[in-house]
Amino acid sequence: MRVVYEDNHIIIVFKEAGEIVQGDKTGDEPLSEKVKQYIKEKYHKPGNVFLGVVHRLDRPVSGLVVFARTSKALTRMNEMFRKGEVHKTYWAITQNAPSAPESLLENWLVRNEKQNKSYAYDREVAGSKLAKLTYKVIGKSDRYTLIEVHLLTGRHHQIRCQLAHMGCPIRGDLKYGAKRSNPDGSISLLARHIEFVHPVSKQNLSIDSPLPEDILWHVMSPVE
C-alpha cells in the first residue's frame, strides 16, 4: 500500500494487484484495514479510526483507490460517484490491437453472479444493462497494446468484458480469454488517473497513479 494523497477528509492510496479493498469471505486483510492502521499510527489516534469505503477495484487490478476519513466526506463522495462527477482513467495492456485506434464502445452486459463474470451483447437482451466506454491506443510493443479507457457507465467487470468482446482481452485475464496468466496473478489493468472536486474544500484534485512494478508497464508507458 502506498499513500498518494491525504488530507483531513480523504486519503487516496495505490492498491497493489492481489489486495482486496474491503473484507470478504477469504479472510485476507483488506486494504481498508491497512489504511486504518496507517492513520492510527501516523496520527496517534486512540480507539477506532473512521474510514469509509467509497468505491472498489477488482482484486487482480492495481491503481488508485479513494477512502473517506470523515462521514461528511463519505456522504459527499458517494453522491459524487452516483452522479458521475468522479472521472477515472484506466490503462489496460491487451493481447491484440483494436481495429480502430480510438472509439466509443457500447454493449449490453449480463452479469452471472455464480460465475462472477459478465457477458457482452451487441443488442439489449433479458437482464442486460447498457455499458459504455471510450478508448484510445496510447502505446504498442511487439506483442501487446496499451489502451487508455474512460468509463461512461460503471458495470461489473465492464472494461475486462468489453475489451475482450472486441477481441482484445487484457493481458493475464484468463477469465476473459487471455492466453496465459501473469506471473504475479495480476491482470494488466491499472486505475491510472482520478479527477474530482474535493468534497469539502471544493478544490480540483487530479491524481496520477504510480506504475506497477511489472517492467512491461514501464516499457509501454508514454510517461514515467
C-alpha atoms as an extended CHARMM CRD file, in Angstrom:
* protein
*
       224  EXT
         1         1  MET       CA              0.0000000000        0.0000000000        0.0000000000  PROA      1               0.0000000000
         2         2  ARG       CA              1.3000000000        3.4230000000       -0.9780000000  PROA      2               0.0000000000
         3         3  VAL       CA             -0.3480000000        6.7100000000        0.0430000000  PROA      3               0.0000000000
         4         4  VAL       CA             -0.5960000000        9.0300000000       -2.9700000000  PROA      4               0.0000000000
         5         5  TYR       CA             -2.6620000000       11.8650000000       -1.4240000000  PROA      5               0.0000000000
         6         6  GLU       CA             -4.1110000000       12.6050000000        2.0110000000  PROA      6               0.0000000000
         7         7  ASP       CA             -5.7910000000       15.4000000000        3.9530000000  PROA      7               0.0000000000
         8         8  ASN       CA             -8.2050000000       15.5860000000        6.8770000000  PROA      8               0.0000000000
         9         9  HSD       CA            -11.1620000000       14.3050000000        4.8390000000  PROA      9               0.0000000000
        10        10  ILE       CA             -9.9100000000       11.8630000000        2.2120000000  PROA      10              0.0000000000
        11        11  ILE       CA             -6.9810000000        9.5630000000        1.5560000000  PROA      11              0.0000000000
        12        12  ILE       CA             -6.0260000000        8.1370000000       -1.8580000000  PROA      12              0.0000000000
        13        13  VAL       CA             -3.7900000000        5.0670000000       -1.9890000000  PROA      13              0.0000000000
        14        14  PHE       CA             -2.1700000000        2.8860000000       -4.6380000000  PROA      14              0.0000000000
        15        15  LYS       CA             -3.6190000000       -0.6270000000       -4.4580000000  PROA      15              0.0000000000
        16        16  GLU       CA             -1.3130000000       -3.4430000000       -5.4990000000  PROA      16              0.0000000000
        17        17  ALA       CA             -2.7640000000       -6.2390000000       -7.6120000000  PROA      17              0.0000000000
        18        18  GLY       CA             -3.8890000000       -9.0390000000       -5.2750000000  PROA      18              0.0000000000
        19        19  GLU       CA             -5.0290000000       -6.7430000000       -2.4730000000  PROA      19              0.0000000000
        20        20  ILE       CA             -8.7350000000       -6.5800000000       -1.6170000000  PROA      20              0.0000000000
        21        21  VAL       CA            -10.2990000000       -3.1980000000       -0.9000000000  PROA      21              0.0000000000
        22        22  GLN       CA            -12.8260000000       -4.4370000000        1.6670000000  PROA      22              0.0000000000
        23        23  GLY       CA            -13.0660000000       -7.5690000000        3.8010000000  PROA      23              0.0000000000
        24        24  ASP       CA            -14.5620000000      -10.6490000000        2.1320000000  PROA      24              0.0000000000
        25        25  LYS       CA            -15.0190000000      -14.3890000000        2.7010000000  PROA      25              0.0000000000
        26        26  THR       CA            -11.2980000000      -15.0740000000        2.0790000000  PROA      26              0.0000000000
        27        27  GLY       CA            -10.4730000000      -13.5570000000        5.4650000000  PROA      27              0.0000000000
        28        28  ASP       CA             -7.4260000000      -11.8010000000        3.9510000000  PROA      28              0.0000000000
        29        29  GLU       CA             -6.5210000000       -8.4260000000        5.4330000000  PROA      29              0.0000000000
        30        30  PRO       CA             -8.2100000000       -5.7730000000        3.2800000000  PROA      30              0.0000000000
        31        31  LEU       CA             -6.6870000000       -2.5120000000        2.1280000000  PROA      31              0.0000000000
        32        32  SER       CA             -9.2120000000       -0.6190000000        4.2840000000  PROA      32              0.0000000000
        33        33  GLU       CA             -7.6810000000       -2.1500000000        7.4340000000  PROA      33              0.0000000000
        34        34  LYS       CA             -4.1290000000       -1.3180000000        6.3150000000  PROA      34              0.0000000000
        35        35  VAL       CA             -5.1790000000        2.3060000000        5.7390000000  PROA      35              0.0000000000
        36        36  LYS       CA             -6.8510000000        2.4720000000        9.1710000000  PROA      36              0.0000000000
        37        37  GLN       CA             -3.6510000000        1.1760000000       10.7650000000  PROA      37              0.0000000000
        38        38  TYR       CA             -1.5870000000        3.7330000000        8.8350000000  PROA      38              0.0000000000
        39        39  ILE       CA             -3.8260000000        6.5950000000       10.0730000000  PROA      39              0.0000000000
        40        40  LYS       CA             -3.8460000000        5.2580000000       13.6270000000  PROA      40              0.0000000000
        41        41  GLU       CA             -0.0500000000        5.0950000000       13.7810000000  PROA      41              0.0000000000
        42        42  LYS       CA              0.7330000000        8.3100000000       11.8860000000  PROA      42              0.0000000000
        43        43  TYR       CA             -1.7090000000       10.4960000000       13.8220000000  PROA      43              0.0000000000
        44        44  HSD       CA             -1.5130000000        8.6040000000       17.1510000000  PROA      44              0.0000000000
        45        45  LYS       CA             -5.2750000000        8.0670000000       17.1900000000  PROA      45              0.0000000000
        46        46  PRO       CA             -6.6380000000        6.0750000000       20.1290000000  PROA      46              0.0000000000
        47        47  GLY       CA             -9.6140000000        3.7230000000       19.6600000000  PROA      47              0.0000000000
        48        48  ASN       CA            -11.3190000000        3.0060000000       16.3710000000  PROA      48              0.0000000000
        49        49  VAL       CA            -10.4320000000        5.0020000000       13.2570000000  PROA      49              0.0000000000
        50        50  PHE       CA            -13.2550000000        6.0480000000       10.9070000000  PROA      50              0.0000000000
        51        51  LEU       CA            -12.6630000000        5.0780000000        7.2850000000  PROA      51              0.0000000000
        52        52  GLY       CA            -15.3550000000        4.9570000000        4.6120000000  PROA      52              0.0000000000
        53        53  VAL       CA            -15.0260000000        2.7710000000        1.5120000000  PROA      53              0.0000000000
        54        54  VAL       CA            -16.1050000000        4.9450000000       -1.4270000000  PROA      54              0.0000000000
        55        55  HSD       CA            -15.5040000000        2.5440000000       -4.3420000000  PROA      55              0.0000000000
        56        56  ARG       CA            -13.6750000000       -0.6930000000       -5.1480000000  PROA      56              0.0000000000
        57        57  LEU       CA            -11.2640000000       -2.2270000000       -7.6320000000  PROA      57              0.0000000000
        58        58  ASP       CA            -11.2630000000       -5.9160000000       -8.5690000000  PROA      58              0.0000000000
        59        59  ARG       CA             -8.6550000000       -7.9400000000       -6.6840000000  PROA      59              0.0000000000
        60        60  PRO       CA             -6.2840000000       -8.5350000000       -9.6610000000  PROA      60              0.0000000000
        61        61  VAL       CA             -6.4070000000       -4.8410000000      -10.6880000000  PROA      61              0.0000000000
        62        62  SER       CA             -3.9380000000       -2.2130000000       -9.4350000000  PROA      62              0.0000000000
        63        63  GLY       CA             -4.2480000000        1.5500000000       -9.1060000000  PROA      63              0.0000000000
        64        64  LEU       CA             -5.8850000000        4.4040000000       -7.2210000000  PROA      64              0.0000000000
        65        65  VAL       CA             -8.4940000000        3.8620000000       -4.5060000000  PROA      65              0.0000000000
        66        66  VAL       CA            -10.1880000000        6.7180000000       -2.6050000000  PROA      66              0.0000000000
        67        67  PHE       CA            -11.2360000000        6.3680000000        1.0440000000  PROA      67              0.0000000000
        68        68  ALA       CA            -13.1410000000        8.8890000000        3.1670000000  PROA      68              0.0000000000
        69        69  ARG       CA            -11.7130000000        9.8910000000        6.5460000000  PROA      69              0.0000000000
        70        70  THR       CA            -14.8920000000       11.6520000000        7.7350000000  PROA      70              0.0000000000
        71        71  SER       CA            -18.6020000000       10.8440000000        7.4780000000  PROA      71              0.0000000000
        72        72  LYS       CA            -19.1710000000       14.1950000000        5.7130000000  PROA      72              0.0000000000
        73        73  ALA       CA            -16.6410000000       13.2710000000        3.0140000000  PROA      73              0.0000000000
        74        74  LEU       CA            -18.1050000000        9.7630000000        2.6820000000  PROA      74              0.0000000000
        75        75  THR       CA            -21.6550000000       11.0410000000        2.1160000000  PROA      75              0.0000000000
        76        76  ARG       CA            -20.4990000000       13.6010000000       -0.4460000000  PROA      76              0.0000000000
        77        77  MET       CA            -18.1320000000       11.2260000000       -2.2750000000  PROA      77              0.0000000000
        78        78  ASN       CA            -20.8760000000        8.5800000000       -2.5240000000  PROA      78              0.0000000000
        79        79  GLU       CA            -23.1570000000       11.1950000000       -4.0730000000  PROA      79              0.0000000000
        80        80  MET       CA            -20.4330000000       12.3320000000       -6.4900000000  PROA      80              0.0000000000
        81        81  PHE       CA            -19.7970000000        8.7720000000       -7.6600000000  PROA      81              0.0000000000
        82        82  ARG       CA            -23.5420000000        8.2430000000       -8.0970000000  PROA      82              0.0000000000
        83        83  LYS       CA            -23.8360000000       11.3900000000      -10.2200000000  PROA      83              0.0000000000
        84        84  GLY       CA            -20.7770000000       10.5610000000      -12.3410000000  PROA      84              0.0000000000
        85        85  GLU       CA            -18.7870000000       13.5250000000      -11.0170000000  PROA      85              0.0000000000
        86        86  VAL       CA            -15.6700000000       11.4320000000      -10.3530000000  PROA      86              0.0000000000
        87        87  HSD       CA            -13.6860000000       10.9280000000      -13.5570000000  PROA      87              0.0000000000
        88        88  LYS       CA            -11.4480000000        7.8670000000      -13.7220000000  PROA      88              0.0000000000
        89        89  THR       CA             -8.9740000000        6.8880000000      -16.4220000000  PROA      89              0.0000000000
        90        90  TYR       CA             -7.7490000000        3.3170000000      -16.7810000000  PROA      90              0.0000000000
        91        91  TRP       CA             -4.8110000000        1.8430000000      -18.6660000000  PROA      91              0.0000000000
        92        92  ALA       CA             -5.0200000000       -1.7070000000      -19.9990000000  PROA      92              0.0000000000
        93        93  ILE       CA             -2.3560000000       -3.8090000000      -21.6960000000  PROA      93              0.0000000000
        94        94  THR       CA             -4.1530000000       -6.0570000000      -24.1940000000  PROA      94              0.0000000000
        95        95  GLN       CA             -3.1270000000       -9.0930000000      -26.2400000000  PROA      95              0.0000000000
        96        96  ASN       CA             -4.3810000000       -7.6780000000      -29.5250000000  PROA      96              0.0000000000
        97        97  ALA       CA             -4.7470000000       -4.2310000000      -31.0600000000  PROA      97              0.0000000000
        98        98  PRO       CA             -8.2990000000       -2.9800000000      -31.7420000000  PROA      98              0.0000000000
        99        99  SER       CA             -9.3100000000       -2.3910000000      -35.3570000000  PROA      99              0.0000000000
       100       100  ALA       CA             -9.8410000000        1.3400000000      -34.6740000000  PROA      100             0.0000000000
       101       101  PRO       CA             -7.1650000000        3.2910000000      -32.7170000000  PROA      101             0.0000000000
       102       102  GLU       CA             -9.8940000000        5.0790000000      -30.7430000000  PROA      102             0.0000000000
       103       103  SER       CA            -13.6440000000        4.6400000000      -30.4470000000  PROA      103             0.0000000000
       104       104  LEU       CA            -16.7730000000        4.5110000000      -28.3040000000  PROA      104             0.0000000000
       105       105  LEU       CA            -17.8090000000        1.0030000000      -27.2270000000  PROA      105             0.0000000000
       106       106  GLU       CA            -21.4640000000        0.2990000000      -26.4470000000  PROA      106             0.0000000000
       107       107  ASN       CA            -22.5910000000       -3.1480000000      -25.3550000000  PROA      107             0.0000000000
       108       108  TRP       CA            -25.2740000000       -4.7260000000      -23.2210000000  PROA      108             0.0000000000
       109       109  LEU       CA            -23.8020000000       -6.6520000000      -20.2770000000  PROA      109             0.0000000000
       110       110  VAL       CA            -25.3700000000       -9.5320000000      -18.3810000000  PROA      110             0.0000000000
       111       111  ARG       CA            -23.8190000000      -10.4140000000      -15.0310000000  PROA      111             0.0000000000
       112       112  ASN       CA            -23.6000000000      -14.0600000000      -13.9720000000  PROA      112             0.0000000000
       113       113  GLU       CA            -23.3470000000      -13.9670000000      -10.1740000000  PROA      113             0.0000000000
       114       114  LYS       CA            -22.4630000000      -17.6590000000       -9.8290000000  PROA      114             0.0000000000
       115       115  GLN       CA            -19.5290000000      -17.4000000000      -12.2520000000  PROA      115             0.0000000000
       116       116  ASN       CA            -18.5980000000      -13.8560000000      -11.0920000000  PROA      116             0.0000000000
       117       117  LYS       CA            -18.4180000000      -12.9120000000      -14.7610000000  PROA      117             0.0000000000
       118       118  SER       CA            -20.1650000000      -10.5960000000      -17.2180000000  PROA      118             0.0000000000
       119       119  TYR       CA            -21.1620000000      -11.3530000000      -20.8080000000  PROA      119             0.0000000000
       120       120  ALA       CA            -21.3670000000       -8.7030000000      -23.5510000000  PROA      120             0.0000000000
       121       121  TYR       CA            -24.0030000000       -8.4790000000      -26.2810000000  PROA      121             0.0000000000
       122       122  ASP       CA            -24.3670000000       -6.0780000000      -29.1930000000  PROA      122             0.0000000000
       123       123  ARG       CA            -28.0820000000       -5.5930000000      -28.5280000000  PROA      123             0.0000000000
       124       124  GLU       CA            -30.3400000000       -5.4860000000      -25.4910000000  PROA      124             0.0000000000
       125       125  VAL       CA            -31.1760000000       -8.9150000000      -24.0580000000  PROA      125             0.0000000000
       126       126  ALA       CA            -33.0960000000      -10.0490000000      -20.9620000000  PROA      126             0.0000000000
       127       127  GLY       CA            -31.4200000000       -8.8740000000      -17.7520000000  PROA      127             0.0000000000
       128       128  SER       CA            -28.8160000000       -6.7610000000      -19.5470000000  PROA      128             0.0000000000
       129       129  LYS       CA            -27.5370000000       -3.2800000000      -18.6930000000  PROA      129             0.0000000000
       130       130  LEU       CA            -26.1040000000       -0.7510000000      -21.1340000000  PROA      130             0.0000000000
       131       131  ALA       CA            -22.3130000000       -0.3610000000      -20.8280000000  PROA      131             0.0000000000
       132       132  LYS       CA            -20.3900000000        2.4910000000      -22.4800000000  PROA      132             0.0000000000
       133       133  LEU       CA            -16.7240000000        3.4280000000      -22.5660000000  PROA      133             0.0000000000
       134       134  THR       CA            -14.3200000000        5.2820000000      -24.8100000000  PROA      134             0.0000000000
       135       135  TYR       CA            -10.8230000000        4.0180000000      -25.5530000000  PROA      135             0.0000000000
       136       136  LYS       CA             -7.6560000000        5.1880000000      -27.2740000000  PROA      136             0.0000000000
       137       137  VAL       CA             -4.4690000000        3.2990000000      -28.1670000000  PROA      137             0.0000000000
       138       138  ILE       CA             -1.5430000000        5.0970000000      -26.4750000000  PROA      138             0.0000000000
       139       139  GLY       CA              1.2920000000        2.5540000000      -26.8000000000  PROA      139             0.0000000000
       140       140  LYS       CA              2.4290000000       -0.6030000000      -28.5950000000  PROA      140             0.0000000000
       141       141  SER       CA              5.0720000000       -3.3070000000      -28.3220000000  PROA      141             0.0000000000
       142       142  ASP       CA              5.7430000000       -6.3410000000      -30.4920000000  PROA      142             0.0000000000
       143       143  ARG       CA              3.1220000000       -8.4160000000      -28.6740000000  PROA      143             0.0000000000
       144       144  TYR       CA              0.9050000000       -6.0380000000      -26.7160000000  PROA      144             0.0000000000
       145       145  THR       CA             -1.1200000000       -2.8340000000      -26.9820000000  PROA      145             0.0000000000
       146       146  LEU       CA             -1.5650000000       -0.1600000000      -24.2900000000  PROA      146             0.0000000000
       147       147  ILE       CA             -5.0940000000        1.2530000000      -24.2670000000  PROA      147             0.0000000000
       148       148  GLU       CA             -6.4220000000        4.2330000000      -22.2970000000  PROA      148             0.0000000000
       149       149  VAL       CA            -10.0410000000        3.7950000000      -21.1970000000  PROA      149             0.0000000000
       150       150  HSD       CA            -12.6410000000        6.2540000000      -19.8920000000  PROA      150             0.0000000000
       151       151  LEU       CA            -15.7120000000        4.6700000000      -18.3290000000  PROA      151             0.0000000000
       152       152  LEU       CA            -19.0650000000        6.2770000000      -19.1030000000  PROA      152             0.0000000000
       153       153  THR       CA            -21.0040000000        3.7090000000      -17.0500000000  PROA      153             0.0000000000
       154       154  GLY       CA            -19.9930000000        1.5300000000      -14.1090000000  PROA      154             0.0000000000
       155       155  ARG       CA            -20.8410000000       -2.1180000000      -14.7470000000  PROA      155             0.0000000000
       156       156  HSD       CA            -19.4530000000       -5.3360000000      -13.2530000000  PROA      156             0.0000000000
       157       157  HSD       CA            -16.0830000000       -6.1650000000      -14.9100000000  PROA      157             0.0000000000
       158       158  GLN       CA            -17.0150000000       -3.6500000000      -17.6060000000  PROA      158             0.0000000000
       159       159  ILE       CA            -13.5680000000       -2.8800000000      -19.0520000000  PROA      159             0.0000000000
       160       160  ARG       CA            -12.4520000000       -6.5150000000      -18.8900000000  PROA      160             0.0000000000
       161       161  CYS       CA            -15.6250000000       -7.7090000000      -20.5760000000  PROA      161             0.0000000000
       162       162  GLN       CA            -15.9520000000       -5.0520000000      -23.2700000000  PROA      162             0.0000000000
       163       163  LEU       CA            -12.2970000000       -5.1370000000      -24.3550000000  PROA      163             0.0000000000
       164       164  ALA       CA            -12.4470000000       -8.9470000000      -24.5700000000  PROA      164             0.0000000000
       165       165  HSD       CA            -15.6720000000       -8.7050000000      -26.5780000000  PROA      165             0.0000000000
       166       166  MET       CA            -13.9310000000       -6.5930000000      -29.2240000000  PROA      166             0.0000000000
       167       167  GLY       CA            -11.1430000000       -9.1710000000      -29.4530000000  PROA      167             0.0000000000
       168       168  CYS       CA             -8.6350000000       -7.5070000000      -27.1170000000  PROA      168             0.0000000000
       169       169  PRO       CA             -8.5240000000       -9.4600000000      -23.8220000000  PROA      169             0.0000000000
       170       170  ILE       CA             -6.4170000000       -7.8790000000      -21.0860000000  PROA      170             0.0000000000
       171       171  ARG       CA             -3.0210000000       -9.4900000000      -20.5260000000  PROA      171             0.0000000000
       172       172  GLY       CA             -3.2480000000      -12.0730000000      -17.7320000000  PROA      172             0.0000000000
       173       173  ASP       CA             -7.0700000000      -12.0660000000      -17.5990000000  PROA      173             0.0000000000
       174       174  LEU       CA             -7.7870000000      -15.7860000000      -18.0550000000  PROA      174             0.0000000000
       175       175  LYS       CA            -11.4510000000      -15.2850000000      -17.1050000000  PROA      175             0.0000000000
       176       176  TYR       CA            -11.9660000000      -13.1440000000      -20.2150000000  PROA      176             0.0000000000
       177       177  GLY       CA             -9.8530000000      -15.0270000000      -22.7320000000  PROA      177             0.0000000000
       178       178  ALA       CA             -6.1910000000      -14.1760000000      -22.1100000000  PROA      178             0.0000000000
       179       179  LYS       CA             -3.8380000000      -16.9080000000      -23.3230000000  PROA      179             0.0000000000
       180       180  ARG       CA             -1.7420000000      -17.0640000000      -20.1700000000  PROA      180             0.0000000000
       181       181  SER       CA             -1.6990000000      -15.7170000000      -16.6250000000  PROA      181             0.0000000000
       182       182  ASN       CA              0.6790000000      -13.0490000000      -15.3250000000  PROA      182             0.0000000000
       183       183  PRO       CA              3.4070000000      -14.4250000000      -13.0060000000  PROA      183             0.0000000000
       184       184  ASP       CA              2.0460000000      -12.4620000000      -10.0070000000  PROA      184             0.0000000000
       185       185  GLY       CA             -1.6070000000      -13.3860000000      -10.6450000000  PROA      185             0.0000000000
       186       186  SER       CA             -2.4840000000       -9.8250000000      -11.6530000000  PROA      186             0.0000000000
       187       187  ILE       CA             -4.2560000000       -8.6650000000      -14.7700000000  PROA      187             0.0000000000
       188       188  SER       CA             -2.6990000000       -5.7580000000      -16.6770000000  PROA      188             0.0000000000
       189       189  LEU       CA             -5.3930000000       -3.2250000000      -15.8080000000  PROA      189             0.0000000000
       190       190  LEU       CA             -4.4690000000       -0.0600000000      -13.9100000000  PROA      190             0.0000000000
       191       191  ALA       CA             -6.7090000000        2.6410000000      -12.4070000000  PROA      191             0.0000000000
       192       192  ARG       CA             -4.2510000000        5.2700000000      -13.6480000000  PROA      192             0.0000000000
       193       193  HSD       CA             -5.8820000000        8.6570000000      -13.0070000000  PROA      193             0.0000000000
       194       194  ILE       CA             -8.7000000000       10.1410000000      -10.9450000000  PROA      194             0.0000000000
       195       195  GLU       CA            -10.1340000000       13.6500000000      -11.0580000000  PROA      195             0.0000000000
       196       196  PHE       CA            -12.8610000000       15.2720000000       -8.9740000000  PROA      196             0.0000000000
       197       197  VAL       CA            -13.7630000000       18.3320000000       -6.9340000000  PROA      197             0.0000000000
       198       198  HSD       CA            -12.7660000000       17.8140000000       -3.3000000000  PROA      198             0.0000000000
       199       199  PRO       CA            -15.9550000000       17.0590000000       -1.3110000000  PROA      199             0.0000000000
       200       200  VAL       CA            -15.1460000000       19.6100000000        1.4130000000  PROA      200             0.0000000000
       201       201  SER       CA            -12.5350000000       22.1460000000        0.2340000000  PROA      201             0.0000000000
       202       202  LYS       CA            -14.0320000000       22.2490000000       -3.3020000000  PROA      202             0.0000000000
       203       203  GLN       CA            -10.5600000000       22.3960000000       -4.8720000000  PROA      203             0.0000000000
       204       204  ASN       CA             -9.9360000000       20.3970000000       -8.0600000000  PROA      204             0.0000000000
       205       205  LEU       CA             -7.9890000000       17.2040000000       -7.4400000000  PROA      205             0.0000000000
       206       206  SER       CA             -6.1770000000       15.4690000000      -10.3040000000  PROA      206             0.0000000000
       207       207  ILE       CA             -4.1170000000       12.4660000000       -9.2010000000  PROA      207             0.0000000000
       208       208  ASP       CA             -1.9670000000       10.0110000000      -11.1890000000  PROA      208             0.0000000000
       209       209  SER       CA             -1.1960000000        6.5010000000      -10.0220000000  PROA      209             0.0000000000
       210       210  PRO       CA              2.3530000000        5.1980000000       -9.9410000000  PROA      210             0.0000000000
       211       211  LEU       CA              3.0240000000        2.3740000000      -12.4080000000  PROA      211             0.0000000000
       212       212  PRO       CA              3.0460000000       -1.2320000000      -11.1660000000  PROA      212             0.0000000000
       213       213  GLU       CA              6.4480000000       -2.9180000000      -10.8250000000  PROA      213             0.0000000000
       214       214  ASP       CA              5.8900000000       -5.1560000000      -13.8740000000  PROA      214             0.0000000000
       215       215  ILE       CA              8.5420000000       -3.9570000000      -16.3530000000  PROA      215             0.0000000000
       216       216  LEU       CA              6.0970000000       -4.0430000000      -19.2840000000  PROA      216             0.0000000000
       217       217  TRP       CA              4.1970000000       -1.0440000000      -17.8260000000  PROA      217             0.0000000000
       218       218  HSD       CA              7.4120000000        0.9840000000      -17.8170000000  PROA      218             0.0000000000
       219       219  VAL       CA              8.4020000000       -0.1130000000      -21.3270000000  PROA      219             0.0000000000
       220       220  MET       CA              4.9870000000        0.6950000000      -22.8310000000  PROA      220             0.0000000000
       221       221  SER       CA              4.0260000000        3.7970000000      -20.8560000000  PROA      221             0.0000000000
       222       222  PRO       CA              4.1730000000        7.1000000000      -22.7810000000  PROA      222             0.0000000000
       223       223  VAL       CA              5.2660000000        8.7320000000      -19.4990000000  PROA      223             0.0000000000
       224       224  GLU       CA              7.1680000000        7.5070000000      -16.4420000000  PROA      224             0.0000000000
